[in-house]
Amino acid sequence: MKYSAVFTGLILLTNLIGTMSAQQKNTYSPELLWQLGRLSEATVSPDGQQVLFGITYYNVEDNKGNRELYVMPVAGGQPQQLTHTEINEANAIWRPDGKKIAYLAPVNSEMQIWEMNPDGTENKQLSFVEGGIDGFKYSPVQDKILFIKTVKMDKNTQDLHPDLPKAEALITEDLMYRHWNAWTDYSYSHVFVADYPNFSAVKDIMEGEYFACPVPNYGGMEEINFSPDGKTIAYTSKKKKGKDFALSTNTDIYLYDIASGKTRNISAPNQGYDLDPVFAPNGKFLAWGSMETDGFESDKKRIFIHDLTTDVTADYSLNFGESADNFLFSHDSKTLYFISGTKATYQLYALDVAKKQIRQITQGQHDYRSIALAGDKTLIAVRESMEVPADIYSVDIAKGTQTQLTFINKELLQNTASITVEERWVQTTDGKQMLVWVILPPHFDKDKKYPAILYCQGGPQSAVSQFFSYRWNFQMMASRGYVVIAPNRRGLPTFGKEWNDQISLDYGGQNMQDYLSAVDAIAKEPFVDETKIGCVGASYGGFSVYWLAGNHNKRFKTFIAHCGMFNFESWYGTTEELFFANHDIGGAYWQTPQPKSYAFSPHHFVGNWDTPLLVIHGGNDFRIPYTQGMQAYNAAQIQGVPSRFLYFPQETHFVLKPQNSILWHREFLNWLDRWLK
């Protein structure tokens, strides 16, 4: 009995110490986010034995980051750091024979190609291209190399007025004079091909064309590929200019024959996006992602495969309901691997090319964001979730088992308490079921009441999946003591085409009711203080915040809107990619009759505003110009609504500089605390 009593006491003491230890763990802070190593895409060596990847670490004091390159065995083990510099190595890839690793690094402020041995020795500059290089790839047979660089094509002010060399002005008679975050520099990104390794016989394969590849503004090297025999280059381009570019999403896949110098368009019949061509190793097939509707940037991305022997293109995803991305052929060309969404997660899939049958490989509460092939049985992929930042995983293709290979932030996070993410299904006002993520704070106590935040997603067609965001970070919000309500409202992908497409022309309609259904359902939970609920969001989420501020019927105690649309008429007149506005809003505000979506504009409901509002905007945001935020803030101020304006003159639609990001998080969290605690 004495022994039993002592043993029981030890167990109780151990449990108490464990509980105290857990409660003493750190929680996420703005500063912690910028200590995390951020993983770049992983690539596998030609022999399938090693993984190459980059990790970026940020120095908050210097207000910048630095990426270093690493390799590790595909089977797992300790990563080996290859570079030890103060410069940013980028675009790291294997040479086809596996004997060299190549990457971009700056030389006199211009990016050039460098090569080194797989162990990091014998770094040597390979390219000396005037103006620098923005990306590159080897020919599979290693006789040529392609690269992209900008070529000045249009006339600037000095060309038009050479006697005024110091004049600072933009003169234009067309649209697309600015895009996303930059004014025009009169240049276009072109694809060049050269002999390897001496960079002789350099050829601009788009010479004289006023078009770009990759497609502005966020396309990359995934839009360009060599054929297996090295004789053909497939690339993506939207061969439209000015107003035509602004009004259309009609990109196409072009095949350039290196020997003849001839180019042909193989996707001309399709009027929407055609993107990211990938050759099969046997040289017979070319796969790409294709959207049907011109002007709809979030249409279902279908799997198109072109048979190069018959010149016939077919849709291989007719019976597959979601978009597909990140295409990768197996070594025998019989299988196409890709990433697709299902119920607010992103998983790995396999398409049997001959049978046109698709199989889901992975399961779980996570997002995959890139894939590479290691032999015939294994995929190497980058995976993340709301709970943990990205790491590299090995995936058994047949079994779907997933093995973590890297543990980049393990040491930093091992003493940091994490959130709990729960999946809830809420009935909407039209009788459908909606997935809502409920994110609970660290050390969650079900008997305690917590203030809550409704998170409104941007996009508008961008899933509230298992992403780990460095701005809208759910770890950060919940660690501050908030329950986060994150609905996959109408207009978000991974729940079928009908659910995704419904939001177009209905901005203030069903999806807003979905938000209210979600917050009303979760507010009934005993651990939620229904008298202390806030509402936050960016971009379309920022618009949602402004709209809900005038239509929430006292549900919310405070609002935070980042880069949101406030006045649809003034926004239409100042945004750049007009295809987006035309598809989702319905067209210009001067049309007769005016598209009904303009009735959803938040400025119509501003007279109902009576709830504290924080407005955040970036000065270089050209998708939703900062004057939208100014209008909202000024309207709140004039009406005496408690409000605050956080403006970043040099930031864009996003906040990317470390110190600005920390400031953003501090202001964001302090504003919530001020009104909800």
N, C-alpha and C positions, 0 to 999 in steps of 0.2 A: 504493500500500500504506500509506504514512504517513497519507494522508487518510482511508482506510478505518479504520485503527486509531484515529485521533482521533475519527472519527464514532461508531465502536462504543463508545469510552470515554465519549463524551458521552451516548449512549443509556443505558449502564449507570449513569452518575452521575444522570441524570434519573430513571431508575426507582428508584434508591436514595433520592433525595430525596423522590419521590412516596410510597414505602413508609414512610419516616420520618414524612412529613407525615401520612399516614393513621393511623399508630400514635400520633401525638401529638394526634389529635382527642379532644375531650371525649366522655364517655359520659353516659348518663342518670343523673340523681341525683334524690332527692326534691324538692330545691329547684328543679331545672329544670322538673319537671312543673308547678309552680305559677307558672312564668314564661310558660307557653304560653298563647296566646290561644285561647279556647274559643268556637266558632262556634255561633250559634243558627240556627233554621230560616230558610231563604231564601224570600222571596216576590217575585213578578214584577209589575211595574207593568201596569195594564190595557192599555196600548198595546204590551206585550211588549218594551219597550226597556231597562228598568232592573231591577236586582236590589236588593232591600232586605234587609239582614241585620244581625245584632248580633254583637259580639265582646265577651266578658267577659274582663277581666284582673284578676288577684288581687294584693292587697297583703298579703304575709305578715305584715309588722309590724302592720298594722291588723287582720289576721285576717278580711278580707272581700274581696268582689269588686265590680266595677263594670262594667256593660254599657253600651257606646256603640253608636249606630246608624250604619250606613254604606249608601251606594248605589254601584253601579258599572254600567257598560253590560253588557247581555247578551252583546254581542260580545266583551267583555273589556276590560281597561284598568285604570287606577289607581282604587282605591276612594276615595270622598270621604266623610270623616267628617262626620256631620250634627250630632251632639250632643257637647258638651264639658262634662259636668257631673259632680258627685260622687254623683249619684243613679243608680238602676238603672232604665233604660228597658226596658219589657217589652211583649209582645203587639203588636209593631210591624206594621201592615198598611197597605195602600194604600186610600184612599177610592175608590169605584167609578169616579169620573170621572178619577182619577189626578192631580188637582190638589192633593191633600193627602196627607200621611202622618200616621197617628194611632198613638198608643202610650199605655201606662200609665206614670205616674210618681207618686211620693208627694207628697201635699200634707198637711202636718200629720200625717204617719205613716199617711195613708190614700191608697190608690191611686185616681187619677182619670184620665180620658181627656184627652189633649192632642192638638192638631193642629198641624202645621207645613207649610210649603211643601216641595216635594221637594228644595230646595237647603239645607234646614235653617233657613231664616229664618222670622220671624213665628210663634214658638211661642205658642200660646194654649190656656189651659185650657178644655176643652169641657164636662166634667161637674162637678157639685157635689153628688154623691150622698152622703147621710149614711151613714157606716159604710164608705164606699169600695167599689170595684169590683174584681172578680177577673179579668175577661175581657170582651171585647166583639166585635161584628161589625156591619158596615153592612148594611142592606138593599141588594140589587143595584140597585134603582131609587132609592136614596139618600133615601127619604122617612122611614125609620125606622132605629133602631139597637137592637140587643139587647145586654144585658149580664147578667152573673151577679154575685150578691152573696149573703152569708149572711143568713138570717132566723131569729131566735130563735123556736123553737116550743115546746120542752119547758120544764118548770118546773125551775129550779135550786134550790139549798138556800135561798137568800134568798127565793124565791117561796113556798116551803113554810114557812119560818120567818122572816118579815119582821122579827121582833124581835131576830134574831141576825145583823146585817149583816156582822159580821166573822168569822162561822163559816166554816171552810174544810173542806168535806167534799163527797163525791159520794154521792148517794142514788139508788139505782136498783132496779127490779124487773124488768129486762129485760137482754138481752145487747147487745153492740156499744157498751158504755160506754167503750171505747177501741178505736182502730183504727190499725194500723201504728206510728205514732209520737206520737199525741196522744190525750188523754182527751177525752171528749165536752164540747163547749161549748154543748150544748143547741140547736144551730143546724143549719140545712140550707141548702145552696146552691140558690137558685132562679133561674129565668130571667125576666128582665124585658124588656119592649119599650117603647120610647118614641118620640115624634116626633123627627125630626132636622131642624134642628140645635138646637132650643131645649129639648129634653128635657122636653117637655110630655106630658100624657096617659100618664104612666108606669103600666104594668100588669104585675103579677106574674102570669105565665101559669100558675104552679103554686100560686096563692094557697090557703092552708089545707091544703096537702099536707105530710105529715110524710115527705117523700121529697126526694131531691137530684138535681140535674143541675149539673155533671157527676157521674158516679158516683164516690163516694169510693173510694180515697183519692188516686188519681193520674190521674183523668180530666181532660181539658182542653177547650179550645174546639173541638177536632175532633169533639166529641160534639153540636154544635149548628150548624145551618145554616138560612139563609133559602132559600126557593124563588126561582127566577129572577124571578118577577113580584113578589116581596116580600110576598105575601099569606099565606104559610104558613111556620111554623117547624117544622123537624124536630129532635127532640132525643132523647137517650138517658137513660133513668132506670131504676133498679131500685126499683120501687114496692113495696118491702117494708120492714119496720121491725123493729128489735130482733132477737129470735132468728131470725125468718124471714129477715132480711137476712143473718145470720151463716151460715145453712145453705144458701143458694142463690146461684147466679150468674145467675138469670133476669132479665136486663135486657131492656128492650124499646125499640122505636122508636115515638115518639109524634109525631103531626102536630097542630099547633095552628093553627086558623084564626083569623087576627087579627081579621077583621070580626065573626064570630059569637062568638068566645071559646070555641069548642068544641074538645075534644081527643079524638083517637081513637088507639087502639093498632093498628098495622098489622103487628106481628110476634108477636101473642099465641100462635099455634100452636106456636112454637118455645120450648122450655123452658130453653135455655142462654143464653149471652151473645148479645145483638144490640147492635152498637156502631157509632158513627161514620157517621151517615147523610150522603150526598152527593148533591145534586140534579144531574141532567144539565142543561146549558144550555137544551135545548128544553122543559124542564119536564115531560117525559113520564115520565122514569125517576127512581127513587131507589135508590141502591146503598148497601149497608152490609155489615159483616162479621158473620157469624153462626156461633156454635158450637152444636152439636146437644145436647150432654149437660149437663144441669143439675148444677152442682157441680164440673165439670171446667174449670178456668181455662185450661188449655193444650190444649184440644181443637183440632182443625183449624178455622181460621177460614175459612169458606166465603164465596164472593162471592154475596150475595143481591141481586137487582135486582127492584124492585117497579114494575110498570107502573101509573102513576097514572090512566091512562084506563080500564083494565080492572079495576083493583084486584086484580091477580094477581101473586104473588111466585114467583120461580123461582131455583133454585140454578144459577149459571152456571159452577161449578167442579167439576162432578161427575167429570170426567175429569182433574182437576188434583190432584196428590197433596199439595201443601203449603198452608200458611196464606197468606192474602193480607192486605195492609194498605196504608194511605196511599192511599186511592182518589182518583182525579182523572179527570174526564171531559174528552175533547177538546172543542174549540169546537163541532164539528158533532154532538156527542153520540153518535157512532158507535163511539167507542173508549173503554174504561176503562183507564187506566194504574194500576199498583200496584207495590208492592214485595213480593217473596217470597224465601224462602231456598232454596238448592240447594247441597248438599254443603258446608255450613258457610260459605257466603258469602250475601250478600243483594244481589239484582239487580233491575233494572227490567223490567217486563213490560207487555204490551198485550193487552187482551181485545177482540176484534171482537164487539160486542154482538149484531149480527144473526146471525152465524154461530156464536156461542158458542165461538170458537176463541181460544186463548191462545198468544202468541208471546213468547219471551224476547228482550229488547232488548240487554242488556249481558252481557258476560262478564268474568271477571277475578278476581283474588285480593283482594277488597275487600268492604266493606259499604256499601250505600246506605241512608240513614236518613230522607230526606224528598225530595219532588219537587214541582215547580211547572211550569206550562206557559208557554212563550214562543213564541207563534205556533203554526203548525200542524205545524212540522217539528222543534221543539226542546224538550227538557225541561231544566230547571235543577234540579240535585239536589245534595244534600250527601253526600259520600263520605269514608270513612275506612278504615284498615286497621290491623293490628297494628304496622305499621312507621311510619305517619305519622298525626297527628291530622287532624280533619275539615277539608275545604276544599270549595269550591263548584265543580261541574263542569257543563259544557254537554254534552248528549247528543243526537246526531243520531238521531231516532226510527227512521228507515228503515235506516240503516247500523249503528247501535249504537256509532259512534265517540264517544269521550269526551275532552273538552278541558278541562283544568284552568283555572279562571278566577281563583281567589284563591290566594295563597301566604302565608297568614297567619303561619306560623311559620318561613318559609324562612330569614330572616336569623338567627334564633336557633339553628336546627338545622343550618345549613350546615357548621358545624365540629363537629358531634356525630356520632360514629360510630353506625351503625345495626345492627340485628340482621339475621339472615337467617332467613326462615320457609320451612320445607320441608314438603311434604305427603307423608305416609307412609300406607300402608294395611296394617293389622295384622289377622291372622286371630284371631277370638274363639274362646272355648272351645266354642261351638255352631256353629262353621264358617262364620261370617259375616265380611264384610270391614268394618273400622272405620277411619274417617279419624282420623289422629292428626297434629296439628301438632307439628313439632319446631322449636323456636326456638333458634337458635345465637347465641352471644355475638358482639359486635363483634370484629373482627380474629381471627375464628375460625381455629384451626390444627388441621387434621384429624389431625395427628400428636401432638396433645396430649390428655391425659385431663382431662375436666372433671367436677366434681360436677353432679348433676342434681336437678331438682324435678319431681315429679308434681303437676300442677295439676288439682284436682277442682272441677268447675263447679257452680254453684248452680242454683236454679230450682225444682224439678229439671229442668223442661222449658225450657231456655234454651240455645241452641246456643253452642258454642265457635266462634264465627264470627270474622270479621276485625275485631272491635271494637277500638277504642283506648280502654282503660279508664284512668281516673285513680286507681284503687286497685289492681286486679289488672292491673298494667301489665307486659306481657311485655318491653318494652324495658328497664324498670327491673331486672327479675329477671335477664335475660340479660346486661345490662351489668355486673352484679356478678360475672360469670364463671360463670354457671350455664347448662346446657342445660335448657330447659323442655320437658316432655312434656305436651301438652294434648290428651287424647283426646276425641272426640265419642262418648262411651259411650252405652249404651242409655238411652232417655228424652230424647234431645235431638232437636229438630226439624231440618228440612231434609234428612232422609233417609227421608221417607215416614211415614205415619201409624202403621204397625205398629211401627217403630223408636221413634217418639216415645211411643206409648202403653204400651209394654211395662213401663215402670218402675213404674207404679201397682200398689200392693199387693206389690211385689217389691223394696223398698228395699235390702235386704241381699243380693239375689240376683244376677241376671245382670249388672247394671251394675257391681257390685263386681268380678266376674270380668273384665269388660271393662277396668277400671282395671289389674288385675294383668296382663292380657294385654299391655296397652300398655307398662307399665313393664318387663316382662320382655323384650319384643321390642327396645325401644330401648336397654335396658341392655347388650345384646349388641354394640352399635356400638363400634368400637375407640376412639372419642373420649369415651365415657362411663365414668367410674369407678364401677363397680357397687357398690363398697363405701361410696360417699358419695352416697346418694340420699335426698332429703327428700320430704315430702308436705304439700301446703297446700290450703286451700279455705275458702269462706264459705257460710253458709246450708245448703243441701243439701250443698254441698261441705264445710262444717264437720262436718255429720253423717258424711259419707264419711270424713273424717279420723279422727273418733272411732271409727267402726266398724273402719277399717283398722288403727288402733292396737292393737286386740285380735285381729286376724286376718291380720297381714301376713307371718308366718313369717320375720321378721328381714330383710325386704327394705329397710326404711327405717331411717335413722339419726336422724331427727327429724320432728316433726309440728308444724303450725301450723293451728289451727282458729279461724275468725272466725264468731261468731254462729251456731254450729252446734247442732242438736238432739242432746241427750245422753240424755235419758230420755223416751221417747215418752209414758208415762203422765202425767207431770207437765207435759209440753209440751202434750198434748191439753187438759189442764185449765186452761191459762193462755193459750193462743193465742186469736185473735179471729175470723178468717174460718174458721169450722168446716167450711165446704164443702170447703176444701182438705184438711183432715185427714181428713174422712170419705171423700173420693174416693181419696186417695193411701195412707192408712193402713188404711182399711176401716171406720172408725167408732170408737165410744167403747171404752175399755179395759174397761168393766164389762159389755160384751155377753157373752152365752153362746151359742156358744163365743166366746172372745176372738179378734178378727181376727189372723191369723197374722203380720201385719206387726209386731206388738209383740215378737215373738221376735227381730226385727232390731235392737231398741233397743241402742245401744252400751253402756249401763250393764250389760247382761248379760255383757259380755266384758271389763269393766274389770279383772278379776283377772289378765288376760293382759298388762296394760300393763307395759312395761319400757323404753320409749323416750322420750327427752326431748320435752316437749310445751309449746308456747306457746299459751295460750288468750286470745282477744281478744273483747270484747263491749261493746255500747253500752247505757247505762242506759235509753234511751227506745226500745228495740227491743221492740215489743209483739207482733210476729209470732213471734219466738223470744226470749222474755224472758231477761234477763241471768242469771237464776238457773240456766239451763241451763249457761252457762259456769262459774258458780260450782261447780256439782255436779261438773263434769268436772275443774276445777282442784283442788278439795278431794280428790277421789278420787286424783288423781295424787300430791298432797302426802302424804296419809295412807299411801300405799304406798311412799313414798320415791323416786318417779320424778322426775328433774330436771324442774322445771316453772316456769312464769312466767305471771302473770296481768296482762294489760293491759286496764284498764277505763276507758271514757270515759263519765262520768255524763250528759253532755248530748247525746251522739251517739245515732243511731238504729240501724237495721239497716245503715246506711251511715256512713261517716266523711266529713263534708262541710266541716268548718272547716279552713282551710289549715294552721294550726299543728298541729292534731290529726292531720291527714293526714301531714304530714312526720314527726311523732313515730311514727305508725303504721308508716311505711316504714322508719324507722331501726331500730325494735325488730324488725320483721319480718326485715330484711336482716341485722342483727347476730345474731339468733338462728340464722339459717341458717349464717352464717359460723362461729359458735361451735361448731356440731356437724358441719359438713360440710367445713370447711377446716382 
